[in-house]
Amino acid sequence: MNANRGRGDRTTSVASVLATGLAAAIATSACQSMPNMTSAGATSGGFSGPPDLASCGNAGPCSTADAGVAGPFQPHLGATTTAAVAPPPISGGTLLALSDGATAVASDPDRDAVYVVDLASGTVTFTIALQSGDEPGRLVEDGAGRVHVALRGGGALVTLDPATGTVVARRNVCPAPRGVAWDSSLDAIWVACATGELVALPSSPAAAGDGGTALQSFVLQRDLRDVLVESDGSLAISVFRAAEILRVDPASGAVTRTDTMPPFATAVPHVAWRTIATPQGGTLTVHQEHTTASLETDVPGGYGATFSAGSSATASIASVLDTNGALVTNLALQAVLPVDVALSPDGDTFVVAAAGNAYAPSLPDVIISSITGNDVLGAVFKLPSTGGEQAIAVAFDPAEEILVQTREPATLQILDATHASWRTVVLSSDSRADTGHALFHSAAGALIACASCHPEGGDDGHVWTLDGDTRRTPSLRGTVAGTAPYHWPGDELDMPTLLQDVYTSRMSGPPLSTDSMSRIAAWVEAIPAPPAPSWVDPAAAARGQALFTSASTGCATCHSGAKFTNNATVDVGTGGRFQVPPLVGVSWRTPLMHDGCAAAIADRFGACATAGHGSTQSLSSDQISDLTAYLETL
C-alpha cells in the first residue's frame, strides 16, 4: 500500500514533523475546518491552508457546548448532552477484521454489545448483547473462526460464533482483562490483565471440561495491556502507563527482556495505547511522550501548543522496534489520544485513530503513514460526519480498505483503498452522547486532552515539573467525588475553579459555561474505582487492615472515610503542606506521594517515610508486607 506517498530521507527521527503544517494552522483564525485529504494531497504538508468556513463546516456552531468562541484546535460540541448511564473512558482497539475477508467484528464498550458486520453489503448481521457493565474491549479470532473478547468490566473472556451471532461461552479470567491473543501452538487464548495476571485458556471452551480451567496462569506486574504471540512462541506484553514491552517465556512466566520506547531529550515515554506485531517479528506501538521540562501553571497556554515531543506537555508517537527491541522507526503523530493502530496486509502502512481530535475541526481523526517513517505526514482525514465522531478503533480488510469504528454515534466507517470515498455502517442508533465525556477526551486547545494525563480516567504515571516543583499526576478512578479541595497543595477549591485554571488557562481550552462544568464534573465523579487483583493473600490483607486502622500506626487518622481521606492539607515532613490523597485504587497508581518518591507501596514505608507521616517506623518487614497487601485491595 504505497501509492502516492511522499518520500523523505529519514527513517528514525521525529524532528519537526509538523512544523510547517501546524504553524500555518495555529496562525489561522478560529472556526477553520480541514477538508478530507487524499494521500497525494497530504504529502505536501498536511494542514496547508484549511479554508475559512462561516459555520465551522461539519463541526457545528463556532462555540463550545454553550459558551465561548472556539479556535481551530478547540472542541466544537453543540448542545449540552447527558447520557443516562455515564459512558466508560475511551480505551480503543475494539475492532477486528476476520480472516474470511468479508466480516468485521466490533466491540462496543459503551453499549455492552458486539457487532458482526458484513463488509460487502455494509450491514450489521448480528448484534450480540452482553451483560450491563461488561465493557467489551480487545478481541481476537482463533483458528476455528471463533472470536474471543476481553470483558474489561466483566472480568471475563467471552467466546462468540460470528457465523451465528451467538455466545459460545463466558469464562471468568481475572478482575481486569485487557489484551488477548491466539496461540496456535497451544490452541489457546492468552489474556493479559491490568491487575497483573497472565492467563492462557483453551480456545475451545469444551476442551477445558468445565469451561474455566486455565492452561497457564502467572502473575507478572500491574498495568499489562496488549499481548502478542511471537513466531518463536514467546510473548510480548505491553505495559500501559510505562510504555514498555515485556518479553515473556510462556512456559515459566519469566520476563526475559524489557523493551522501552525511546525517550527524547526533554520527554519520556508513557501511555502505550496500543501495541501490535509487525511482519518482521517486531512491534509497533502508539504511545505518548510527556515532557520533563518545567511547565508554568500561571501562564495561559502553559501546557504548550505544538505536537513536537518536549515542546508541549504531551506528544503522540508511533514507535517500531525490531525483534531485538532496537528502534527502527520513531514518528511523531498529529494526534491527541492515539488509541489504536493497524497495519496494512502488506505490512507497509499503518493507520492511527486519534480519538482526541474528534471535535477540533483542524485536527484529523485518521492518520495514515508508512511504517518506515519516510513520509512526514502521510494522509490525514476528517471523518464524514455532521458532528464530532471519536475514532476509537481501526483495521484493514484484505482489500486494503480502512475500517474506522466510531464511538458516538456508533458507526463503522469504511474508506476505500484509493482513499477517495467513505461508506458508513450504522452499528447502533442508541445514543451515548455526553458532553462531560466529550470534553474530557477532546483536545482542549493546547493539543492535549484531560485524558492525555488521565488515560482511561486514571493517571499517566508521570512526575511533572510544575513551576520547578515535582508533582505526580493524581488518579481520578473513584477518587474525585467528595474530596475537594483538589491538587496536591489543595489550592483548587472546587471543580469549577480547577476547570478554569487547568482546562481553560493551562490547556488553552475555551471558557466553559456552568452547564458544561457541571457535565464534566458529573462524568469524572462517575469514574469507578478499579478492581483489586486476584493474587492478594486474604489473611495478609486482613492483618494489614488491622494495622492500618490501629491507633498505634495512625494511618486512619487522616486516611478515613469512604475515600480514605479527610480532605485536609497537612505537612507530614515531606517538603510542604499537601492534600491527604484518597487511597482508593492506590496500588494502581505508582509512583506514589506528591513527588513520586515511592516507586512501590513498600517504599512509602521505607525510603520515603517521615516521622510525621504515621507511626510506622517500628513495624517489622512482615508487618509492612501485610500493610502493603491491604493497600493492594483498596
N, C-alpha and C positions, 0 to 999 in steps of 0.2 A: 504494500500500500504506500506508494511513494510518488504518485502523480502530483505535479505542481508544488512540490515542497521546495522552499527556499533553502539553499545550502550555504553554510558559512565555513570557517576554517577552524572551529574549535570543537572539542569533544568532551571536555571535562570541566569547563569553567562556568561559573554563574555570571560573573562580570556585571555589566549594566544592561541586563536582559531587557528591561522595559523602559529604558531611559527616554528614548525618543517618543514612543507612543504615549506613555503615561504622562510625560511632561506636557505634551500637547493637550491631553485630556484634562489634566489638572488646571491648565490655564484657561480652559473654556468656561463659558458661563453655565449657570445652573440649568437644569431641565434639558440636558442633552441625552440622546439615545444612540446606541451603537447598532448599526444595521447588521443583519445576518451576513457573515463574510465567508466566502469560499476559500479553499486552501490557497488558490492563486492570489486572491485579493489580500490575504493576510501576510504574505511573505515580505511585503514592503514596509511593514511596521505596525500592523495591527490597528491600534486606535489612531488612525490618521485622519483627523478632521471629521468626527461624527457630526451629522447635521443638527442644526437647531430645530426643535420640534415644539411648537407652541403649547401642545398638551402633554409634553414628555412622552410622545409616541405611545407605545403599548404599556407604559408603566403607570398610567393613571394620572391624576392631577399632580401638579408640581408642589406637593406638600407631603409631610409625613402623615401619620394616621389622622390627625386633625389639628396640627399646629405647625407653624414654621414653614420656611421655604427650603427645600432640599436641593443640595448640589448634585453634581454628576455622580459622585460616589456615595451619596447618602440614600437611605431607603425611601422609596415611594410606595406607600402602603394602601392608601384609600381609607375607607371607613373602618372604624374600630370593630373588631370581631372577637367573640369569646367562644371557645369550644366548650361543649357540655362537660367533657372529660379532658383534663389537661393533656395535650399530646406529649409523648416522651421526647427527650432530647434527640437530636439527629445523630445517628450512628453510621449510616451509609453502608454500601456494599451489600445490597439486598436483591441483586438481580443476577440471573443465570440463564445463559443460552445453552440449550441442551444439545447433546451430540447428534441428535437426529437432524439437525439443521433447520428444523421447521417450528420449533417450540421454544418459548421463553417462559421462565417461572420467576415471579417476583414476590418477595415477602413484603408485607405492609405492617410495620410495627405500630402505626397509628391506629389502624382499624382491626388489628389482630386477625389478619387474613393472609392467604397466599393465593395468587392468581396464576392460572395457566393460560398462556396466550398463544394462539395460532398466528404465526408471523405472516404467512401468505395472505390470509384473509383480514388480518388486523382485528381479530375478535378475541374476546375472553371466552375460552371454552369452559373453564371451571373457576369458581370462587370457593376456596376451601376455608370455612370459618373455623377459627381456633378459640381457645378459652380467653375470656377477658383478662387482660394484663399479661398475656403470653409474650408480646413484643417479639415477633419472629424477626430474625436477623440473617446472618450468613447462611448460605445454602450450597449444597454440593450434590452432584449426580454420581451414583455408583455404577459398576459395570453392568448391572441388570436394569438400568434405567430408572431406578428409584431415586427420589430426591429427598435429602435429609436436611432439616432446617434446625438451627440452634435457636431455642426459645430463650431470649435474653432475660425476660421477666418470669417465665415459667419454670426455669431451671431444668429444662428437659431437651431431648432431641426427638423431634417428630419426623417420622418417615412417611412420605407421600408417594402415591402412584399417580404420576401426571397423566397417564392414559385414561384413567377412570375418575380422576379428581377426588380420590378417597385417601383417608388417613389409614396407613397400614399399621403403624404402631406409635406409641408415645413412651419414651423411656427416660426416667429421671437420670440425670448425669452429673450435675454439680449446681451450686447456687447461682452461678453467673456465667453460663456458656457464651462463648464469643466466636472463635474460629472453628471451622470444620474442614476436613479434607478426607478424601477417599484414598486408602492404602490398598493398591491392587494386590500386593504380595500377601497381605493378611486378609483381604476382602473385609476390611474394617473401616470404620469412620473414626478418625481422631477428632476429639473435641478439646480445644484449649479454653480455659476458664479464667476470667478476671480474678477469681478468688485463688488462683494458683494451681488448680488441679489440671492434669493432663490425662485424658481417658480415651481408650480405644474400645469401641463397641462393635460387635459383628454387624456387617452391612444388612444381613437378613435377620430380622428380629427372631425368626423361628430358630435360627442357629444357636441362639442363646438359651433355648429351653424356656425359661420364664420371661424372656424378653428383656431382662435387665442386667445380665451378667457381663461384666467388663472383661475384655481380653487382657488389657493392661491398665494400670492406674498408678499415677505418680503425683507427687506434689513438688512443683518447681518453685515459682515465685509469683507474687501477685502481679496483676495487670497484664496477663497474657492476652494476646489479641488474635492475629491470624496464624494458622498452622499450615505448612506446606510439606508435602512428601517429596523428597528429593529422589533423583534417579537411582541413587545407591541405597535407598531405603531409609536414610536418615531424615530427621525432621528439622525444619526451620520454623521457628516460632517468634513472632514479633512481640515486643513489649510496648504497650500503648504509649504511656507518657514519656518513657525513657528513649523511645525511638531506637531501640536496639533489636537485634535478631539473634536469638539463641539457637545454636546448632546442638541438637539433642539426639542421643543414642536411643532409639525406640525400644531396645531390649532392656536397658537399665534405667532410663530416665536421666542419665548423666548429661550435664551440659558440657560439651566438648570444646565449644568455642563461642565467643560472643562477638558479633559484628556490630559496629557502631556506624551511624550516619556521620558524614564529615561535618565537623564544626567549622565555622567561619571566624575570622579574626575577632569580631565583636558579637558573635551569636553562637548559640549552642542548639543542638537538635532536641526536639520534643515532639510529642503527639504524632505517632505513626498511625495515621488514619487507616491506611490500607497497604498491605504488602501482598504481592503476587509473584509467581515464579516467571522467570524468563526462559526461553527455549535453550539457552546455553547453561542452564543449571544455576543461574544467579537469582537475584531478587530485584524487584522494582518496588520502591516504597514511596508513597506520597506522604510527606510529613511537614512539620513546621520547624522553623528556626526562631528562637527567642533571644532577643538582644541581651548582651551582658553590659552594655554601656549604661550609664546613669541617665534615667529619664526624669524630666522636670514635670512635676504634677501641678504646678501653679501657673503653667503657661498653656494657653489654648493650643490644641494640637500637639500636646507634649508627647503623645504616643506615636508620632511620626505620620508621614503621608506618602511613602513610596513602598514598593514591593521588595526592594533590594534587602538582602539579609544584612542585619546590623544597623541599617539606617532607619528602621522603624521598630516598633515593639515586636512584631512578628512578621515572618515572611513564609511563603509556601514553596516547597522544594520537591522535585522528583529526583530520587537517587537510585541509580542502578549499581549494584555490587555484583562482582563475579562470584564464581563458586568458591573462591578462597576468601571472600569478604573484602576484596580490594575494590576501590572506586573505579567505575567505568564511566559513568555519566552523572553530572550534577546540574540540574536545570531549574532555574527559578521560574515560578508559575505566577501568572496574573490571577491568582485565586485566593479568596478568603474561604477557609474551611474546605480543603481538597479532600472530600470524604470518600472518594472512590476513584479507582483507576482500572483500566482494562487494556489488554494488548490485542492487536490485530492478529488474525490467524497466521500471518507470515512472521509475526514477532518483530516487525519493523516499526510499528507505530503504536503509540499509546494515546488514550483519551482519558481526561480527568473531569470529574463532576465537581464543580465549585459551588457548593450549597450556599455559602455566604454571599455570593454575588447576585443572588436572585432578584432582589428588589432595587438594585442600583442600575439604572439604565445604561451607564457607560462601562459596565463590567460584564464579561462573558460568563455564561452558565456552563459552557462546554469548551474544553481546550484540547486540541489535537496536536501532537508533536512527534517527531522522530525519536526513537529510543536512543539513538546515538547522541542526541543533543545538538545535532548540526544546524537545525533551524532554530532561530532565536525565538520566534513567536508561534510558528506553526499556524494552524487555523483556529479561529475563535468564533463562537456562535452564541447568540442570544436565542433562547427557546421561543418557538412560535406561540405566544401567549397573549391573552388580553389583560394579564396581570402578572405579578411575580410568581414564577414556578421554581421551587427549590429542586435542583437536580441532586438526587441522593444516591444514585447508582448508575453505572454504565456497563455496557458489554458490547462485544462484536458478535454478529452472527456469521456463519460461514461465507456469506456473500459480501462480507466486509461492510455491511450496513452497521451503523452505530445505533445502539439501543440506549435510551436515556429514561430512567424512571424518575418521576417527579412525585413530590410528597403531597402537595396541595395546589390544585386538585390532583387526585391520584390518576396519573396517566403513564403510558409508555409512549415516548416519542421516538420515532424511527427515522433516522437520517440516511438517505440512500448513499451508495458507495461513491457517487460523484460529488456529494455534498451540495446537491442542487435543490433538494426538496425534502420536506418532512411529511410523515404520516403520524396521526395521533390515534392511539388506542385508549379509550377511557376505561380505567380499571375499576373505578368506583365513583358513584355520584354522591357518596356520603361525605359531606364536608367536615374537615378538621381544621378549618381556618381559625387562627388565634393570633391576635396582634402581639401578645406578650411573647409567644414562641417565635414569631417572625422577627421582632426587634432583637431578641436575644441572639438569633442566628444570622443576622444580616450585617453586612459591612456598614459601620456607623458613619464613616466619612474619612477616617484615617486608615482605611483599608485593613481594618481589624474589627472583629465582632466580639461580643461578650463571650461567645463560645470558643473563641481563639484561645483564651486563657482559662476558660471553664468548659473544656470539651466534655460533651455528654453530661453537662451540669455539674461536673466535678472540678478538678484543677489540673493544671499542666505540669505539676511537679517542679516548676521553675522558681528559683530565688532571684527576684528582681533587685535592681539597684534603683531606688526612687529617691531623688534629691540627695544622693550619696549614701542613703541608708538601705540596708538589705531587708527585703520583705518577701516572705513566701506567699504564693497565691493561696488563698483560702478556698476550701471546697464548699459548694452550695448544696451538696446532697443531704437533704434533711436537716440543714443547719441554719436556715435563714429565718423562718417564722418565729417571732417572739424573742429574737436575740439582738435587737438593736441596743446600743449604737454599733455601727459597723466599722470595718477596717481595724487593723492592729492597734492604732492609737486610740480607737473609739471616737474619732473625730467626725464621722458621718452619722449624724443624729438619727436619720431615718432613711427610708428608701428614696423618697423624692430628692433629698439632699445628695445622696450618693449618685443618683442618676444624673443630676445636673452637673455635678463635679466630674464624674468619670465619663459617662456616656456623651454628654453634650460638649464638655470642655476638653478633656484629655483625648477623647476618641474622635473629636470633631463631628459628633453627631448633631442632628438638628434639634432644636428645642422640642421638648415633649410636653403635651398637654397633661392635665390631671388625669384624664381618661387613659391616655397611653401609659402614664406612670403606674396607674392602678393595675393595668393589664399585665405589664411586665413583672410587677411585684407579685401579683397573684400567681403567675406562672412559675416564677422562681421559687416561691414558697411551697408550691406543689411538687417540686422535685423530690422523689422519695429517697429515703436513706438506703444505702447499699446493703446487700445481704452479708451475713457472716460466712466465713469459709466452713467447709465440712471437716477440716482436719484438726480443729482445736480440741484438745483434751478437756472434756466437760468437768472432770474433777479438778484439774489445774485452774480452769476458769472460775470455778466456784470458790476455790481458795483465794484466788486473786480478787474476786469481788469482796470477800470478807476483809481483805487487806485494804482495798480501795475505800470501803465505807467505814473503816475503823477510825476512831478518834486519834489513834496514835500516828497514822500517816497524814491525816488532814486533807486527803485528796478531795473528798466530797464536800469540804467546806466551801470551796469555790466551784468545783465541777459537780453541780447539783441540778436537780430538776430533770425534766424530760429530755432536754438537750445537753445535759451535763455542763451547764454554765450558769453562773449567777449574773452574767452580763456586766460584771464590774471591770473597771480599768485599774489595774494594780501593778505595783513594782515588786517583783519577786527576785530581784537581783540579776536580771538578765540584760540589763542595759537601758532600762527605762520603764515607763508605765504603758502596759499593753492590755488589751482585752483578754479576758479569760475565754479561750476558744471553746466552742462546743466540741464534745468528744464523740458525737455521732459519726460513725464511719471513720474514726481516727486512723485505723490501720490501713485504710485505702489511700492515704494522702501524705505519705512520707515524701520528702523530709519534713520533719515536724518543728514546731516553735516558729516564732516570728521571723527568725533569720535562717531557718532551715538547718539549725545546728545539729539536730538529731536525724541521722540518716535512717535509723530504725527506732522502733519504740523503746527498745532497751537502752539506747543511747541517751534518752531523756533522763534516765536514772543513773547514767554513768558520766560520760564526758561533758554532758550538758546540764548536769544537776547543779543547783544552787541551794544555799542554806534556807532561803526564803521561799523556795518552791516545793512546799510539802516537807514532811519529815520522813524521808525515805533513805537517808544516808546509812542508816544502821541495818537496812534489810539485807538478808543473805542473797546469794546468787539464785538459790532456789525460789525465794520469795519474789525476787524481781522477775523470774521466769513465770511464776504464777500470775503476778500482776499484769505482765505483758499478755499472757493468754486471755485474761479477762478483757483487756482493752481490745484484743483482736475480735471479740464478739460484739462490740458496740456498733 
